[in-house]
Amino acid sequence: MRSLLLSSLCALLIALQPVVAVWPIPKKFKTGNTTLFLHQNLEIKYNDNLTQYTFGYEAATFDSHDIVRAGVSRALSTLFGEQFVPWMLHKPGDKFEPDVNGNLKWIKMLEITQTGKDDSEKILKPKAGEVDESYNLTLSADGEVKLTAVSSIGVLRGLETFIQLFYQHSAGTFWYTPYAPVEIEDEPKFDHRGLLIDTSRHFFPVDHILRTIDALAWNKMNRLHFHVTDSQSWPLEIPSMPELHKKGAHHPAFTYSPTDVDRIFKYGAMRGVQVYFEIDMPGHIGSVALSHPELITAWNARPYDAYCAQPPCGNFKLNSTKVDEFVKRLFDDLFPRISKYTSYFHTGGDEIKYKAYTLDDTVKSDKEDVLKPLLQKFFDKSHKQVRDAKLTPIVWEESVEKYNLALEKDVIVQTWTGDGKVQNVTSKGYGVIDSNVNYWYLDCGRGQWVLFDNNEYARGWPFNDWCGPTKSWQRIYSHDPRANLTAEQAKLVLGGEVAAWSETIDPLNFDPLVWPRASAAGEALWSGNKLESGQNRSQLEVAPRLFEWRERMVARGIRAAPLTQLFCTQRSPEECLWENPN
């Protein structure tokens, strides 16, 4: 009886403690229950030198001090501007704010120390693992804050954690943390933590993409996979071939100029989010037919599902010197502009249906023994150009899984079609980025976007999409790309990406479909979804932090979807725990 009472008392005391809602959860994390206040005139030091906090400051160079100064300005501007009073995380009528009258304890200084020297090129466009993103953060009970990191990007990660410790008081210009003292040691589990966006099926304005980069940085995600073209449209301006976007874009205003591209890539690099393009080929390239019909086979062929995965069809001809010349000209124009800011280029290679090449006047066959040497030659040529630009090629899994091509081992393979693919690809010795459709496709479960006439009505019923159901945050969080791998195979898994294919996603509904579900993958990739013991993290611990993180993102201007009813965010997770009546 005594042990039961003690157990109940401990549970009550734990319930009364504030939930430390940092997202993603740090590797090691200790907190207390002392309240400290933060003044807007906080003094800041970087490597023992006072540095300015300037609202809206953007780094002009990739100098470490400039990156950190801009990061400090963004972090404090976010903290003082988001107006996050967390009433929605407490029961109605509960007193959850500290008294702002009397003798308040104030934080004196934020002292930032960068212990390593940034490599000017690697900090700008690191390959997986080339930049140390770790940081240590301490906040003493008497108000001393020390943030230490090896790199400027590590400093940015630590600043994001620092501002998540604070709330705004409803009385006005008071910001406080109830968690002092704080001790944090943190580093990512996976080096590649990304999001794929698709700007061919729907166009996304530059400002929307920049806002998404901000959200990725807040979630400590570090890659934006920019699937920029496809058979549906060509929004990318190539100055040496203006006919591509003039004839291939959905609308004359729906294009990305060289200035736009430079702005997007640089904006990401300044925030530790590397942007990289995908121009999918030799399939998914049909929009080129609108300006260069001589290069494309099976353009808008019907019935489409015989020739491609979705309308309109269109593949590069596989045995055409004109295609080789086109790709070279394209890359010669594009690569010098983007290689300043990225180390990667994705050449696609997915969902090729061999029947398309029965319509190719340079091939006229769908036989594997005819097509495989031509595919090998195509990939070898395009990847040589990628390497010549000092970029690393990325491809979809079919290149080594379905077409059985002999690609160089520097090629990174993105897996997507389901369970077991990471095992298969790593067993061949390739590095992997995982986007398993069973867990990390954010567009699934939204129903069919193609139409069915009365003759096909029964076959289409009930008009579900191919990859439903919708992937809940719990399902997304549960995925570990390294599960069931040998130690050697696990080393080849760089990380993963959640994918937001845009057949039914545009700028109006992007935020609630992506956030905060992508945040769930963000924590799984930064912190891992298991404890050191190997046990899964409990949803009872994860959910309150994610619910709070959703509210912070909303306060920062991201229209993130709710994950539960307000009743549940205001109470302990046990009150919304599913119970089996049997």
C-alpha positions in Angstrom: 0.0 0.0 0.0 2.8 2.4 0.9 4.6 1.7 -2.4 1.4 2.3 -4.2 1.0 5.7 -2.5 4.6 6.6 -3.2 4.1 5.6 -6.9 1.0 7.7 -7.2 2.7 10.7 -5.5 5.6 10.4 -7.9 3.3 10.3 -10.8 1.5 13.4 -9.5 4.7 15.3 -9.1 5.8 14.4 -12.6 2.5 15.6 -13.9 2.9 18.9 -12.1 6.3 19.6 -13.7 6.3 21.6 -16.9 6.7 19.6 -20.1 10.1 20.5 -21.6 9.0 20.7 -25.2 12.1 21.1 -27.2 11.8 19.7 -30.7 13.6 17.6 -31.8 14.5 16.2 -28.4 18.2 16.6 -27.6 20.5 13.6 -27.1 21.1 14.5 -23.4 18.8 16.9 -21.6 18.6 18.0 -17.9 16.3 20.7 -16.6 15.3 22.3 -13.3 12.3 24.3 -12.2 13.7 27.8 -11.7 12.1 30.6 -13.6 14.3 33.1 -15.4 13.4 36.1 -17.6 14.9 37.2 -20.8 15.4 40.9 -21.7 15.2 42.2 -25.2 18.5 44.0 -24.6 20.3 40.7 -23.9 24.1 41.0 -24.3 25.6 38.5 -26.7 29.2 37.4 -27.1 30.6 35.3 -29.9 34.1 34.0 -29.3 34.7 36.6 -26.5 33.6 39.5 -28.7 30.4 41.4 -28.2 28.2 41.0 -31.3 25.1 42.9 -32.3 21.6 41.8 -32.3 20.0 43.5 -35.3 16.4 42.8 -36.3 16.1 41.4 -39.8 19.9 41.1 -40.3 20.9 38.8 -43.2 24.4 37.6 -43.6 26.2 39.1 -46.6 29.0 36.6 -46.7 29.7 33.1 -45.6 32.1 34.2 -42.9 31.5 32.4 -39.6 30.8 35.5 -37.7 28.3 36.8 -40.3 26.5 33.4 -40.3 26.3 33.4 -36.5 25.3 37.1 -36.2 22.5 36.5 -38.7 21.5 33.4 -36.8 21.3 35.3 -33.5 19.2 38.0 -35.1 16.8 35.5 -36.6 16.5 33.5 -33.4 15.8 36.5 -31.1 13.5 38.1 -33.7 11.6 34.9 -33.7 11.5 34.6 -30.0 10.4 38.2 -29.4 8.1 38.3 -32.3 6.2 35.0 -32.2 4.1 36.0 -29.2 3.7 32.4 -28.0 1.6 32.5 -24.8 1.0 28.7 -24.2 -2.5 28.9 -22.9 -3.6 26.0 -25.2 -1.2 23.7 -23.3 -2.9 24.1 -19.9 -6.3 23.4 -18.5 -8.7 26.3 -18.5 -8.3 28.2 -15.2 -4.9 26.7 -14.3 -2.2 29.2 -13.3 0.7 28.4 -15.6 2.6 31.7 -15.8 5.1 33.1 -13.2 4.4 36.3 -11.3 6.0 39.3 -13.1 5.9 41.5 -10.0 8.7 41.6 -7.5 12.3 40.6 -7.7 12.7 38.8 -11.1 15.8 36.7 -12.0 17.2 37.8 -15.4 19.4 36.2 -17.9 22.6 38.2 -18.1 24.3 37.2 -21.2 24.3 34.7 -24.1 27.9 33.6 -24.6 28.6 31.7 -27.8 31.8 29.8 -28.4 32.7 28.2 -31.7 35.6 25.8 -31.1 36.3 24.9 -34.7 37.1 26.8 -37.8 34.6 26.5 -40.6 35.8 25.2 -44.0 34.4 27.9 -46.3 33.3 25.4 -48.9 32.1 22.6 -46.7 30.0 24.9 -44.5 28.3 26.2 -47.6 27.6 22.9 -49.3 28.6 20.0 -47.1 28.3 16.4 -48.2 26.7 14.2 -45.6 28.8 14.2 -42.4 31.2 16.9 -43.5 29.9 19.5 -41.1 29.7 18.9 -37.3 26.2 20.0 -36.3 26.6 19.2 -32.6 26.3 21.7 -29.8 26.3 22.0 -26.0 23.9 24.4 -24.2 23.9 25.3 -20.5 21.7 27.8 -18.7 22.6 28.3 -15.0 20.1 29.0 -12.3 21.6 32.5 -11.9 21.2 33.4 -15.6 24.4 32.5 -17.4 24.0 31.0 -20.9 26.8 29.2 -22.7 26.3 27.8 -26.2 29.3 25.9 -27.6 29.6 24.3 -31.0 32.3 23.2 -33.4 30.8 24.9 -36.5 28.6 27.9 -37.2 25.9 25.5 -38.3 26.1 23.8 -34.9 25.6 27.3 -33.4 22.5 27.7 -35.4 21.1 24.4 -34.2 21.8 25.4 -30.6 20.2 28.8 -31.0 17.0 27.1 -32.2 17.0 24.9 -29.0 17.7 28.0 -26.8 14.6 30.0 -28.0 12.4 26.9 -27.6 13.0 27.1 -23.9 11.1 30.4 -23.6 7.5 31.6 -23.6 5.9 35.0 -23.8 4.0 36.2 -20.7 0.4 37.3 -21.3 1.2 40.5 -19.4 3.1 41.7 -22.4 6.8 42.2 -22.9 8.1 39.5 -20.6 9.8 36.3 -21.8 10.6 33.5 -19.4 11.7 30.0 -19.1 10.5 27.8 -16.2 13.2 25.2 -16.8 16.5 26.5 -15.4 19.1 25.2 -14.8 19.4 23.5 -18.2 22.2 21.2 -19.5 22.0 19.9 -23.1 24.4 17.9 -25.2 23.1 17.3 -28.7 24.0 16.0 -32.1 22.1 14.4 -35.0 21.7 10.7 -35.5 21.5 11.0 -39.3 23.4 13.4 -41.6 20.7 13.8 -44.3 17.3 15.0 -43.0 15.2 16.3 -45.7 11.9 17.2 -47.5 11.1 16.8 -51.1 8.9 19.4 -52.8 7.5 19.1 -56.3 7.1 22.3 -58.3 6.1 20.7 -61.7 2.6 19.5 -60.9 1.9 22.7 -58.9 4.1 25.9 -58.8 5.3 27.3 -55.5 6.3 30.9 -55.3 9.8 31.8 -54.2 8.6 33.3 -50.9 6.8 30.1 -50.1 10.0 28.0 -50.7 12.0 30.4 -48.5 9.4 30.0 -45.7 9.7 26.3 -46.0 13.5 26.5 -45.7 12.9 28.4 -42.5 10.6 25.7 -41.2 13.2 23.0 -42.1 15.9 24.9 -40.2 13.6 25.2 -37.1 13.1 21.4 -37.2 16.9 20.9 -37.5 16.4 19.4 -41.0 19.1 20.1 -43.4 18.1 19.2 -47.0 15.5 20.5 -49.4 15.1 18.2 -52.4 13.7 20.4 -55.1 12.0 18.3 -57.8 11.9 21.2 -60.1 10.7 19.8 -63.5 8.6 16.9 -64.7 6.3 16.0 -67.7 3.6 18.3 -66.3 5.6 21.5 -66.6 9.1 23.1 -66.9 9.2 26.1 -64.6 13.0 26.4 -64.5 14.5 29.2 -66.7 17.6 28.1 -68.6 19.0 31.3 -70.1 20.7 29.5 -73.1 17.4 27.7 -73.8 14.5 30.1 -72.9 12.1 28.1 -75.0 12.0 25.5 -72.3 10.1 27.6 -69.8 8.4 29.8 -72.3 6.6 26.8 -73.8 6.8 24.4 -70.8 5.6 26.5 -67.8 2.0 26.3 -66.7 1.9 30.1 -66.8 4.4 32.9 -67.8 4.6 34.0 -64.2 5.2 30.4 -62.9 9.0 30.3 -63.5 12.2 30.4 -61.5 14.7 32.8 -62.9 18.5 32.5 -62.3 18.1 35.2 -59.7 15.4 33.2 -57.9 17.5 30.1 -58.0 20.5 31.9 -56.6 18.3 33.4 -53.8 16.8 30.1 -52.8 20.0 28.1 -52.8 21.9 30.9 -50.9 19.1 31.4 -48.4 19.2 27.7 -47.6 22.9 27.6 -47.2 22.9 30.5 -44.8 20.5 28.5 -42.6 22.3 25.1 -42.8 19.7 23.8 -45.3 21.3 22.6 -48.5 19.0 22.8 -51.5 19.5 20.5 -54.4 17.7 20.1 -57.7 16.2 17.1 -59.4 15.7 17.1 -63.1 14.1 13.7 -63.6 15.3 11.8 -66.7 15.1 9.8 -69.0 11.4 9.5 -67.9 9.2 12.2 -66.4 10.7 14.6 -68.9 7.7 15.1 -71.3 7.4 18.8 -70.9 10.5 19.2 -73.1 8.4 18.0 -76.0 6.6 21.3 -75.9 9.7 23.0 -77.1 11.8 20.1 -78.5 9.5 17.4 -79.8 12.3 15.7 -81.6 13.9 14.7 -78.3 10.9 13.0 -76.7 9.2 9.7 -77.3 5.6 8.7 -76.2 4.6 12.4 -75.5 1.1 12.3 -74.0 0.7 8.7 -75.3 -2.6 6.9 -74.6 -3.6 4.8 -72.7 -1.1 6.5 -70.5 -0.6 3.6 -68.0 0.9 1.5 -70.8 3.7 4.1 -71.4 4.2 6.0 -68.1 3.1 6.2 -64.4 0.8 9.2 -64.9 -0.2 11.6 -67.7 1.3 13.2 -69.6 3.8 10.6 -70.7 7.2 11.6 -72.2 10.7 10.1 -72.1 14.0 11.1 -73.6 14.8 9.1 -76.7 17.5 6.7 -75.7 19.7 6.4 -78.8 19.7 10.0 -80.0 22.8 12.3 -80.2 20.4 15.2 -80.1 19.4 14.2 -76.6 23.0 14.0 -75.6 23.7 17.5 -77.0 20.6 18.8 -75.2 21.5 17.4 -71.8 25.1 18.7 -72.1 23.8 22.2 -73.0 21.3 22.1 -70.1 23.9 21.0 -67.6 26.6 23.5 -68.9 24.1 26.3 -68.3 22.8 25.1 -64.9 25.7 23.6 -63.0 28.0 26.6 -62.8 25.2 28.5 -61.2 24.1 26.0 -58.5 27.4 24.3 -57.7 28.3 27.3 -55.6 25.7 26.3 -53.1 25.2 22.5 -53.4 27.2 19.3 -53.6 24.3 17.2 -55.0 22.3 16.8 -58.2 19.4 14.3 -58.6 19.1 12.8 -62.1 15.9 10.9 -61.3 15.6 7.6 -63.2 12.3 6.3 -61.8 9.2 4.7 -63.2 10.5 4.0 -66.8 8.0 1.8 -68.7 9.8 0.1 -71.4 6.9 0.1 -73.8 7.5 3.9 -74.3 10.5 2.9 -76.4 8.5 1.0 -78.9 7.5 4.5 -80.0 11.1 5.7 -80.0 12.3 5.9 -83.6 15.9 5.5 -82.4 15.1 2.3 -80.5 11.8 0.7 -81.5 11.9 -2.0 -78.8 10.8 -2.7 -75.3 13.2 -5.6 -74.8 15.4 -5.4 -71.7 18.5 -6.7 -73.5 18.1 -3.8 -76.0 17.2 -1.1 -73.4 19.6 -1.9 -70.6 22.8 -1.0 -72.5 21.2 2.2 -73.7 20.1 3.1 -70.2 23.6 2.3 -68.9 25.1 4.6 -71.5 22.6 7.4 -70.7 23.3 7.3 -67.0 27.1 7.1 -67.5 27.1 10.1 -69.7 24.9 12.3 -67.5 26.7 11.3 -64.3 30.0 12.1 -65.8 28.8 15.6 -66.4 27.5 15.8 -62.8 30.9 14.7 -61.5 32.7 17.1 -63.8 30.8 19.9 -62.1 32.0 18.5 -58.7 28.5 17.4 -57.8 27.5 14.0 -56.5 24.8 12.1 -58.5 21.6 10.9 -56.8 19.1 8.5 -58.5 15.9 6.8 -57.6 16.2 3.1 -56.6 14.9 1.6 -59.9 18.3 2.3 -61.5 20.0 -0.4 -59.4 16.9 -2.4 -58.3 14.9 -2.7 -61.6 17.2 -1.8 -64.4 20.2 -3.4 -62.7 22.6 -0.8 -63.9 26.3 -0.8 -62.9 26.6 2.7 -61.4 29.7 4.0 -59.7 29.6 3.6 -55.9 29.7 7.4 -55.4 26.1 7.5 -56.7 23.6 7.9 -53.9 20.4 5.9 -54.3 17.0 7.2 -53.0 14.7 4.3 -52.0 11.0 4.8 -52.0 8.9 1.8 -53.1 8.6 0.0 -49.8 10.0 -2.2 -47.1 13.2 -4.1 -47.8 14.6 -1.7 -50.4 17.2 -0.1 -48.1 18.5 -3.6 -47.3 18.7 -4.5 -51.0 20.4 -1.3 -52.1 22.9 -1.1 -49.2 23.8 -4.8 -49.9 25.0 -3.6 -53.3 27.3 -1.1 -51.6 25.4 2.2 -52.4 24.8 5.0 -50.0 21.0 5.5 -49.4 18.5 8.3 -48.7 15.3 6.6 -47.6 11.8 7.9 -48.5 9.8 4.7 -47.9 6.3 5.3 -49.3 4.8 3.2 -46.5 5.8 5.8 -44.0 7.2 9.0 -45.4 5.0 10.1 -48.4 3.0 13.0 -47.1 0.7 13.2 -50.1 -0.8 9.7 -49.6 -4.4 9.1 -48.6 -5.9 12.0 -50.4 -7.9 10.1 -53.0 -7.7 9.8 -56.8 -6.8 12.8 -58.8 -7.3 11.1 -62.2 -10.9 10.7 -63.6 -13.0 7.6 -64.3 -15.7 7.5 -66.9 -18.8 5.4 -66.4 -17.2 2.4 -68.1 -14.4 2.4 -65.5 -16.5 3.6 -62.5 -16.6 0.2 -60.8 -12.8 -0.3 -61.3 -12.1 3.1 -59.8 -14.5 2.8 -56.8 -14.0 4.0 -54.0 -11.5 6.3 -55.8 -8.6 5.9 -53.3 -5.1 6.8 -54.3 -2.4 4.2 -54.8 -0.5 4.8 -51.6 -3.2 5.4 -49.0 -3.9 5.6 -46.1 -2.7 8.9 -44.9 0.5 8.6 -43.0 -0.2 9.8 -39.4 2.5 11.4 -37.4 2.7 8.3 -35.3 3.4 6.1 -38.4 5.9 8.6 -39.7 7.7 8.7 -36.4 7.9 4.9 -36.2 10.1 4.5 -39.2 13.8 3.9 -38.8 15.7 3.7 -42.1 18.4 1.6 -40.5 16.1 -1.1 -39.0 17.1 -4.7 -39.7 20.5 -3.8 -41.3 23.9 -5.1 -40.6 26.4 -2.7 -39.0 28.1 -2.2 -42.4 24.8 -1.6 -44.2 23.7 0.9 -41.6 26.8 3.0 -42.2 25.6 3.4 -45.8 22.3 5.0 -44.8 22.8 8.7 -44.9 19.3 9.5 -43.7 16.0 10.2 -45.2 13.4 12.5 -46.7 9.7 13.0 -46.4 8.1 13.6 -49.8 5.3 16.1 -50.7 4.4 15.2 -54.3 2.1 17.9 -55.5 -0.7 16.3 -57.6 -3.1 17.5 -55.0 -0.9 19.9 -53.0 -0.4 23.6 -53.9 0.6 26.7 -51.8 -2.8 26.9 -50.2 -2.8 23.5 -48.6 0.9 22.7 -48.4 1.5 23.8 -44.8 -1.2 21.7 -43.1 -0.3 18.7 -45.2 3.4 18.9 -44.5 3.6 20.3 -41.0 3.9 19.1 -38.3 4.0 15.6 -39.8 7.4 16.3 -41.4 8.5 17.4 -37.9 7.9 13.8 -36.8 10.4 12.6 -39.3 12.7 15.4 -38.4 12.9 14.1 -34.8 13.2 10.5 -35.9 16.2 11.6 -38.1 17.8 13.9 -35.6 17.2 12.1 -32.3 16.2 8.6 -33.4 12.8 7.2 -32.5 14.2 4.9 -29.8 15.8 5.3 -26.4 19.4 4.3 -25.7 17.9 1.0 -24.3 16.5 0.3 -27.8 12.9 0.7 -26.6 10.6 2.9 -28.7 10.0 6.4 -27.4 6.6 6.5 -25.8 3.9 8.5 -27.6 3.0 9.7 -24.1 6.3 11.6 -24.0 6.6 12.5 -27.7 3.0 13.8 -28.2 3.0 16.7 -25.8 6.2 18.0 -27.2 4.9 17.7 -30.8 1.6 19.4 -29.9 3.5 22.3 -28.4 5.9 22.4 -31.4 2.9 22.6 -33.7 1.7 25.7 -31.7 5.1 27.3 -32.0 5.1 26.8 -35.7 1.7 28.4 -36.0 2.9 31.3 -33.9 5.8 31.6 -36.4 3.5 31.8 -39.4 3.3 28.2 -40.6 -0.2 26.9 -41.0 0.5 23.6 -39.4 -2.4 21.2 -38.9 -3.7 20.2 -35.5 -2.8 16.6 -34.5 -5.5 16.2 -31.8 -8.4 18.1 -30.2 -7.7 21.0 -28.0 -9.0 19.1 -25.0 -6.0 16.8 -25.3 -3.4 19.5 -25.7 -4.6 21.1 -22.5 -4.3 18.0 -20.4 -1.9 15.2 -19.6 -1.5 12.7 -22.4 -3.0 9.9 -20.2 -6.4 11.6 -20.5 -6.4 11.0 -24.2 -4.8 7.5 -24.1 -6.6 4.8 -26.0 -7.9 2.1 -23.7 -9.1 -1.4 -24.6 -12.4 -2.0 -22.8 -11.7 -5.8 -23.0 
